[in-house]
Amino acid sequence: MEVAGPVGAALGLAVASGLSLYGAVFVSGLAIRLGWVHLAPAWASLGVLGDPVVLGVSGVLFFVEFLADKIPVIDSVWDGLHTVIRPVGGALLASRALGELSPAAEVLALLLLGGATLATHAAKASTRLVVNASPEPVSNVLISLLENGLVVGAAWLALAHPLLALGVGIVAVAGAVLLTVWLARRAIGAFGRLRRERRTGPPGVAGSA
């Protein structure tokens, strides 16, 4: 139980960071600052997120991301730019919940937490690419708002109910991997069909000739 709590908090923050690193930092810091959650001694180092400077910077970045995330194509460009930033930042943020670690354990934790963050980031970015294929912008805004809600929920769950966050986080990472693979296969299949159509022409053209 003593180990599961910090691990659950770390995994929850990693999952939230994959959707929005700035949102995870800001929401967590705000909850800590206002006393909505009380940090266990094991991950007291997360208290720095409630620092006014950290809150201010993360809040501004989250606001910029909030706006960019609602604009088709711009959101995918933003996701592309954060393909490295989110996994690295998410791993560093989440690892603070684990307290003091040996050098070997710290490296292992960073790799695993970075992988969890990357999995949720990949699922988010892949989903946005599919949504952006739709000509109307409403679905894009709705998906973005849903992601914002998930960030708030994941961050709160990580800090308030870390044991529950552990189970939910494992399911979320597994689901993110499966979703990314499924969307990738659909994209590859669509690209293959497009190439065949370009070579042979649209269906019915050859027969009519």
C-alpha positions in Angstrom: 0.0 0.0 0.0 2.9 2.4 0.8 4.3 1.9 -2.6 1.0 1.7 -4.5 0.0 5.2 -3.4 3.0 7.1 -4.9 3.0 4.9 -8.0 -0.7 5.6 -8.6 -0.2 9.3 -8.2 2.7 9.2 -10.6 0.8 7.2 -13.2 -2.2 9.5 -12.9 -0.1 12.6 -13.5 1.7 10.9 -16.4 -1.7 10.1 -18.1 -2.9 13.7 -17.5 0.3 15.1 -18.9 -0.1 13.1 -22.1 -3.3 15.0 -22.8 -2.0 18.3 -21.6 1.2 18.8 -19.7 0.5 22.5 -18.9 -3.0 21.6 -17.8 -1.8 18.8 -15.5 0.7 21.2 -13.9 -1.8 24.0 -13.5 -4.7 22.0 -12.2 -2.5 20.1 -9.8 -0.9 23.3 -8.6 -4.2 25.1 -8.2 -5.6 22.2 -6.2 -2.6 22.2 -3.9 -2.5 26.0 -3.5 -6.2 26.2 -2.6 -6.1 23.2 -0.3 -8.5 21.1 -2.4 -6.1 18.2 -2.0 -3.6 17.3 0.8 -0.4 15.8 -0.3 0.8 12.7 1.4 4.3 13.0 2.9 5.7 10.5 0.3 5.1 13.0 -2.5 5.3 16.3 -0.7 7.8 17.5 -3.3 4.8 18.1 -5.6 4.0 21.1 -3.4 6.2 23.2 -5.7 3.4 23.1 -8.2 1.5 25.5 -6.0 4.2 28.1 -6.1 2.7 31.4 -7.6 5.3 31.6 -10.3 4.7 28.0 -11.4 1.0 28.5 -11.3 1.3 31.7 -13.4 3.5 30.3 -16.1 1.6 27.0 -16.4 -1.7 28.9 -16.4 -0.6 31.1 -19.3 0.7 28.1 -21.3 -2.5 26.1 -20.5 -4.6 29.1 -21.7 -2.6 29.2 -25.0 -3.0 25.5 -25.4 -6.7 25.7 -24.6 -7.2 28.1 -27.5 -4.9 26.3 -30.0 -6.6 23.0 -29.2 -9.9 24.2 -30.4 -8.7 25.1 -33.9 -8.6 22.3 -36.6 -5.1 21.6 -38.0 -3.5 24.1 -35.5 -4.3 21.5 -32.8 -2.4 18.8 -34.7 0.5 21.1 -35.3 0.6 21.8 -31.6 0.5 18.1 -30.8 3.3 17.5 -33.2 5.5 20.2 -31.5 4.7 18.6 -28.1 5.6 15.0 -29.1 8.8 15.3 -27.2 7.8 18.0 -24.6 4.9 16.1 -23.1 6.6 12.7 -22.5 9.7 14.3 -21.1 7.8 16.9 -19.0 5.3 14.3 -17.9 7.9 11.9 -16.8 9.7 14.6 -14.7 6.4 15.8 -13.2 5.1 12.4 -12.4 8.4 11.2 -10.9 8.2 13.8 -8.2 5.3 11.8 -6.7 7.7 8.9 -6.1 10.0 10.7 -3.6 13.6 9.9 -3.2 14.8 7.0 -5.5 18.1 5.3 -6.2 19.7 6.3 -9.5 18.7 3.0 -11.2 15.1 3.2 -9.9 14.9 6.9 -11.0 16.0 6.1 -14.6 13.5 3.2 -14.7 10.7 5.3 -13.4 11.4 8.1 -15.9 11.4 5.6 -18.8 8.1 4.0 -17.7 6.4 7.2 -16.9 7.6 8.8 -20.1 6.2 5.8 -22.0 2.8 6.2 -20.3 2.7 9.9 -21.1 3.7 9.1 -24.7 1.0 6.5 -25.0 -1.8 8.9 -24.0 -0.2 11.7 -26.2 -0.2 9.4 -29.2 -3.8 8.5 -28.7 -4.8 12.1 -28.4 -2.8 13.2 -31.4 -4.1 10.3 -33.5 -7.7 11.0 -32.6 -7.2 14.7 -33.5 -5.9 13.7 -37.0 -9.0 11.6 -37.6 -11.4 14.3 -36.2 -9.7 17.0 -38.4 -10.6 15.0 -41.5 -14.2 16.0 -40.8 -15.2 19.3 -42.5 -17.1 20.7 -39.6 -15.3 22.2 -36.5 -17.9 21.3 -33.9 -16.6 17.8 -33.2 -13.1 19.2 -32.8 -14.3 21.6 -30.1 -16.3 18.9 -28.3 -13.3 16.5 -28.3 -11.0 19.2 -27.0 -13.4 20.0 -24.1 -13.7 16.3 -23.3 -9.9 16.1 -23.1 -9.8 19.2 -20.9 -12.2 17.4 -18.5 -10.1 14.3 -18.6 -7.0 16.2 -17.6 -8.8 17.8 -14.6 -10.2 14.4 -13.6 -6.9 12.5 -14.0 -4.9 15.1 -12.0 -7.5 15.2 -9.2 -7.7 11.5 -9.1 -3.9 11.2 -8.9 -3.6 13.5 -5.9 -6.8 12.7 -4.1 -7.3 9.0 -4.7 -3.9 7.6 -5.9 -4.8 3.9 -5.4 -7.8 4.4 -7.7 -5.7 6.3 -10.1 -3.3 3.4 -10.3 -6.0 1.1 -11.6 -7.6 3.7 -13.9 -4.2 4.7 -15.2 -3.2 1.1 -16.2 -6.5 0.8 -18.1 -6.1 4.2 -19.7 -2.6 3.5 -20.9 -3.6 0.1 -22.3 -6.6 1.7 -24.0 -4.5 4.5 -25.4 -2.1 2.0 -27.0 -4.9 -0.1 -28.5 -6.6 3.1 -29.8 -3.4 4.3 -31.4 -2.7 1.0 -33.1 -6.3 0.8 -34.3 -6.3 4.3 -35.7 -2.8 3.7 -37.3 -4.1 0.6 -39.1 -7.1 2.5 -40.4 -4.9 5.3 -41.6 -2.5 2.8 -43.3 -5.5 1.1 -44.9 -7.0 4.3 -46.2 -3.6 5.4 -47.5 -3.3 2.1 -49.4 -6.7 2.4 -50.9 -5.9 6.0 -52.0 -2.7 4.8 -53.7 -4.6 2.0 -55.5 -7.2 4.4 -56.7 -4.6 6.8 -58.1 -3.0 4.0 -60.0 -6.2 2.5 -61.4 -8.6 5.4 -61.3 -11.9 5.7 -59.4 -14.1 2.6 -59.4 -16.0 2.3 -62.7 -13.6 4.3 -64.8 -11.8 1.3 -66.2 -15.1 -0.5 -67.0 -16.6 2.5 -68.7 -13.6 2.9 -70.9 
